[in-house]
Amino acid sequence: MQVFRLFLIVVLLVNIGYTAVTISNHGIHLLPVFFGDIARMDWPGQFNMDFSSFLLLSGLWTAWRNGFSASGLALAVVAALGGILFLATYLLVLSYTCGGDIRVMMLGKQAAHVSP
């Protein structure tokens, strides 16, 4: 679990740094570029479409893990928009709140059949 947590921290820090440099060099105008690439039907667009599917899957998993509760649905929106910055943070927090139990982290207490 410690190696996984270290991985999440490294991914989080690298992505925060990369995002900060990108914003400082190109501004925060992601959506026109992102969807413009998809509309052109070229390789950057294909990557963005594939990545969008991962973001939606992350949101769906987050909602499911939280029993499609109101808070789970709100987290799902953040997951779908926040990408790895959300997911790495969420998994890092879960790794501690679930006591390092990967079953509980991935499935939630109910699905993992763990008593509270």
Backbone as CSV, one residue per row, in Angstrom:
resi,resn,N_x,N_y,N_z,CA_x,CA_y,CA_z,C_x,C_y,C_z
1,MET,0.832,-1.197,0.000,0.000,0.000,0.000,0.873,1.256,0.000
2,GLN,2.022,1.196,0.679,2.899,2.371,0.731,3.412,2.744,-0.656
3,VAL,3.734,1.746,-1.468,4.209,2.012,-2.836,3.080,2.635,-3.651
4,PHE,1.866,2.137,-3.487,0.707,2.692,-4.195,0.479,4.143,-3.780
5,ARG,0.561,4.423,-2.498,0.389,5.797,-2.016,1.479,6.709,-2.571
6,LEU,2.700,6.222,-2.595,3.800,7.007,-3.159,3.549,7.282,-4.647
7,PHE,3.089,6.270,-5.361,2.746,6.448,-6.778,1.688,7.542,-6.943
8,LEU,0.641,7.501,-6.134,-0.420,8.502,-6.224,0.116,9.900,-5.944
9,ILE,0.987,10.023,-4.960,1.565,11.328,-4.626,2.418,11.849,-5.784
10,VAL,3.246,10.981,-6.360,4.090,11.391,-7.488,3.228,11.806,-8.678
11,VAL,2.225,11.001,-9.014,1.329,11.330,-10.133,0.639,12.667,-9.876
12,LEU,0.182,12.872,-8.668,-0.504,14.104,-8.312,0.430,15.311,-8.455
13,LEU,1.623,15.221,-7.908,2.563,16.340,-7.972,3.016,16.633,-9.401
14,VAL,3.302,15.591,-10.171,3.718,15.786,-11.564,2.602,16.457,-12.358
15,ASN,1.378,16.000,-12.171,0.262,16.576,-12.919,-0.064,17.997,-12.480
16,ILE,0.067,18.288,-11.210,-0.141,19.667,-10.746,0.913,20.580,-11.375
17,GLY,2.161,20.153,-11.350,3.232,20.948,-11.953,3.042,21.132,-13.443
18,TYR,2.727,20.060,-14.140,2.528,20.127,-15.591,1.352,21.034,-15.933
19,THR,0.267,20.901,-15.176,-0.912,21.736,-15.402,-0.590,23.200,-15.164
20,ALA,0.154,23.494,-14.118,0.519,24.885,-13.814,1.347,25.497,-14.942
21,VAL,2.320,24.748,-15.458,3.141,25.247,-16.564,2.293,25.439,-17.823
22,THR,1.428,24.493,-18.117,0.572,24.597,-19.297,-0.340,25.810,-19.205
23,ILE,-0.952,26.015,-18.050,-1.832,27.181,-17.875,-1.035,28.474,-18.015
24,SER,0.169,28.514,-17.450,0.956,29.751,-17.544,1.408,30.022,-18.976
25,ASN,1.625,28.977,-19.763,2.064,29.158,-21.153,0.916,29.345,-22.134
26,HIS,-0.236,28.738,-21.879,-1.322,28.720,-22.866,-2.654,29.226,-22.337
27,GLY,-2.733,29.578,-21.087,-4.002,30.010,-20.509,-4.839,28.822,-20.087
28,ILE,-6.025,29.122,-19.597,-6.885,28.085,-19.037,-7.987,27.675,-20.014
29,HIS,-7.799,27.966,-21.272,-8.810,27.722,-22.306,-8.718,26.289,-22.836
30,LEU,-8.958,25.319,-21.967,-8.835,23.910,-22.334,-9.950,23.438,-23.254
31,LEU,-11.186,23.767,-22.930,-12.326,23.152,-23.625,-12.352,23.406,-25.130
32,PRO,-12.109,24.627,-25.616,-12.111,24.800,-27.074,-11.037,23.954,-27.770
33,VAL,-9.867,23.847,-27.155,-8.796,23.037,-27.743,-9.181,21.559,-27.680
34,PHE,-9.644,21.116,-26.524,-9.986,19.709,-26.302,-11.059,19.241,-27.286
35,PHE,-12.183,19.972,-27.331,-13.279,19.566,-28.218,-12.990,19.885,-29.677
36,GLY,-12.154,20.910,-29.926,-11.739,21.207,-31.298,-10.948,20.058,-31.893
37,ASP,-10.059,19.461,-31.098,-9.300,18.292,-31.557,-10.226,17.125,-31.857
38,ILE,-11.233,16.907,-31.025,-12.191,15.823,-31.270,-12.952,16.079,-32.565
39,ALA,-13.376,17.312,-32.780,-14.152,17.655,-33.982,-13.337,17.465,-35.263
40,ARG,-12.011,17.633,-35.193,-11.161,17.469,-36.381,-10.968,16.008,-36.768
41,MET,-11.331,15.088,-35.887,-11.235,13.648,-36.173,-9.802,13.238,-36.539
42,ASP,-8.830,13.740,-35.758,-7.438,13.350,-35.966,-6.930,12.645,-34.712
43,TRP,-5.622,12.325,-34.664,-5.108,11.555,-33.537,-5.222,12.264,-32.193
44,PRO,-4.933,13.560,-32.116,-5.169,14.207,-30.820,-6.642,14.118,-30.399
45,GLY,-7.539,14.213,-31.361,-8.965,14.075,-31.064,-9.322,12.668,-30.615
46,GLN,-8.701,11.678,-31.242,-8.959,10.294,-30.836,-8.500,10.082,-29.411
47,PHE,-7.319,10.623,-29.072,-6.827,10.509,-27.698,-7.785,11.192,-26.729
48,ASN,-8.268,12.389,-27.089,-9.185,13.112,-26.211,-10.503,12.355,-26.037
49,MET,-10.984,11.705,-27.090,-12.215,10.919,-26.980,-11.993,9.718,-26.057
50,ASP,-10.860,9.044,-26.229,-10.507,7.908,-25.379,-10.383,8.368,-23.921
51,PHE,-9.692,9.488,-23.704,-9.514,10.039,-22.361,-10.863,10.418,-21.748
52,SER,-11.747,10.984,-22.549,-13.092,11.336,-22.057,-13.822,10.108,-21.544
53,SER,-13.636,8.986,-22.226,-14.269,7.737,-21.789,-13.717,7.312,-20.424
54,PHE,-12.407,7.460,-20.219,-11.820,7.161,-18.912,-12.377,8.082,-17.838
55,LEU,-12.537,9.359,-18.161,-13.093,10.298,-17.193,-14.523,9.911,-16.817
56,LEU,-15.321,9.540,-17.809,-16.702,9.126,-17.529,-16.735,7.844,-16.706
57,LEU,-15.836,6.921,-17.018,-15.757,5.678,-16.244,-15.344,5.961,-14.799
58,SER,-14.413,6.877,-14.599,-14.012,7.281,-13.256,-15.202,7.869,-12.497
59,GLY,-15.979,8.712,-13.166,-17.172,9.285,-12.545,-18.208,8.223,-12.209
60,LEU,-18.423,7.295,-13.124,-19.395,6.221,-12.889,-18.961,5.349,-11.716
61,TRP,-17.676,4.990,-11.672,-17.173,4.180,-10.553,-17.327,4.925,-9.232
62,THR,-17.011,6.211,-9.224,-17.122,7.001,-7.999,-18.561,7.037,-7.507
63,ALA,-19.507,7.255,-8.428,-20.927,7.265,-8.054,-21.345,5.892,-7.529
64,TRP,-20.962,4.827,-8.237,-21.329,3.460,-7.828,-20.743,3.126,-6.460
65,ARG,-19.439,3.450,-6.257,-18.785,3.133,-4.991,-19.482,3.794,-3.817
66,ASN,-20.086,4.946,-4.069,-20.793,5.689,-3.029,-22.292,5.451,-3.064
67,GLY,-22.706,4.360,-3.686,-24.110,3.953,-3.684,-25.048,4.910,-4.402
68,PHE,-24.531,5.647,-5.373,-25.326,6.625,-6.128,-26.062,7.592,-5.192
69,SER,-25.442,7.855,-4.048,-25.989,8.827,-3.101,-25.795,10.233,-3.668
70,ALA,-26.406,11.214,-3.019,-26.244,12.604,-3.477,-24.774,13.003,-3.452
71,SER,-24.076,12.655,-2.375,-22.652,12.999,-2.310,-21.851,12.210,-3.344
72,GLY,-22.237,10.966,-3.586,-21.569,10.151,-4.598,-21.748,10.719,-5.994
73,LEU,-22.954,11.218,-6.281,-23.204,11.833,-7.588,-22.433,13.140,-7.742
74,ALA,-22.336,13.909,-6.657,-21.545,15.145,-6.703,-20.069,14.818,-6.922
75,LEU,-19.573,13.812,-6.224,-18.184,13.391,-6.423,-17.965,12.879,-7.845
76,ALA,-18.965,12.233,-8.411,-18.852,11.713,-9.779,-18.645,12.842,-10.779
77,VAL,-19.343,13.941,-10.575,-19.167,15.097,-11.464,-17.747,15.639,-11.325
78,VAL,-17.276,15.736,-10.089,-15.907,16.214,-9.856,-14.908,15.243,-10.480
79,ALA,-15.169,13.947,-10.367,-14.279,12.944,-10.953,-14.219,13.082,-12.468
80,ALA,-15.367,13.255,-13.097,-15.415,13.353,-14.558,-14.752,14.632,-15.064
81,LEU,-14.772,15.675,-14.265,-14.162,16.940,-14.680,-12.733,17.094,-14.163
82,GLY,-12.432,16.462,-13.037,-11.152,16.682,-12.376,-10.031,15.768,-12.798
83,GLY,-10.363,14.670,-13.469,-9.327,13.772,-13.957,-8.464,13.196,-12.856
84,ILE,-7.180,13.043,-13.154,-6.266,12.397,-12.215,-6.041,13.250,-10.971
85,LEU,-6.218,14.562,-11.089,-6.063,15.393,-9.895,-7.101,15.008,-8.851
86,PHE,-8.330,14.711,-9.292,-9.351,14.219,-8.360,-9.058,12.781,-7.958
87,LEU,-8.875,11.905,-8.952,-8.809,10.470,-8.671,-7.621,10.109,-7.782
88,ALA,-6.457,10.700,-8.035,-5.297,10.397,-7.188,-5.534,10.881,-5.763
89,THR,-6.118,12.063,-5.618,-6.418,12.587,-4.281,-7.450,11.707,-3.586
90,TYR,-8.503,11.347,-4.294,-9.577,10.520,-3.738,-9.036,9.162,-3.287
91,LEU,-8.250,8.512,-4.144,-7.694,7.204,-3.780,-6.701,7.319,-2.627
92,LEU,-5.939,8.390,-2.590,-5.008,8.592,-1.485,-5.763,8.742,-0.166
93,VAL,-6.799,9.549,-0.156,-7.623,9.713,1.047,-8.267,8.378,1.425
94,LEU,-8.840,7.680,0.432,-9.462,6.379,0.716,-8.461,5.376,1.277
95,SER,-7.220,5.417,0.789,-6.228,4.449,1.268,-6.018,4.579,2.775
96,TYR,-6.202,5.784,3.300,-6.073,5.989,4.746,-7.393,5.730,5.468
97,THR,-8.503,6.241,4.929,-9.782,6.067,5.624,-10.262,4.615,5.607
98,CYS,-9.776,3.836,4.657,-10.152,2.417,4.591,-9.100,1.530,5.253
99,GLY,-8.156,2.145,5.919,-7.134,1.371,6.622,-6.263,0.539,5.707
100,GLY,-6.126,0.949,4.452,-5.288,0.214,3.510,-5.939,-1.026,2.927
101,ASP,-7.203,-1.269,3.240,-7.918,-2.436,2.704,-8.360,-2.134,1.274
102,ILE,-7.695,-2.737,0.301,-7.959,-2.441,-1.113,-9.384,-2.811,-1.519
103,ARG,-9.932,-3.851,-0.905,-11.317,-4.225,-1.223,-12.277,-3.110,-0.855
104,VAL,-12.104,-2.556,0.318,-12.969,-1.470,0.771,-12.716,-0.207,-0.063
105,MET,-11.454,0.044,-0.391,-11.134,1.207,-1.222,-11.873,1.153,-2.557
106,MET,-11.823,0.023,-3.190,-12.366,-0.081,-4.544,-13.874,-0.331,-4.567
107,LEU,-14.395,-1.052,-3.580,-15.797,-1.460,-3.603,-16.692,-0.686,-2.645
108,GLY,-16.112,-0.067,-1.643,-16.908,0.534,-0.581,-17.219,-0.521,0.466
109,LYS,-17.616,-0.084,1.671,-17.838,-1.023,2.784,-18.959,-2.018,2.484
110,GLN,-20.043,-1.531,1.877,-21.199,-2.406,1.637,-20.848,-3.524,0.665
111,ALA,-20.271,-3.178,-0.474,-19.963,-4.177,-1.500,-18.835,-5.096,-1.067
112,ALA,-17.922,-4.614,-0.220,-16.803,-5.437,0.246,-17.224,-6.336,1.409
113,HIS,-18.481,-6.179,1.864,-19.020,-6.975,2.970,-18.196,-6.812,4.244
114,VAL,-17.921,-5.566,4.568,-17.161,-5.247,5.778,-18.089,-4.529,6.731
115,SER,-18.076,-4.938,7.993,-18.917,-4.223,8.959,-18.268,-2.901,9.324
116,PRO,-19.127,-1.902,9.599,-18.588,-0.572,9.925,-17.760,-0.521,11.166
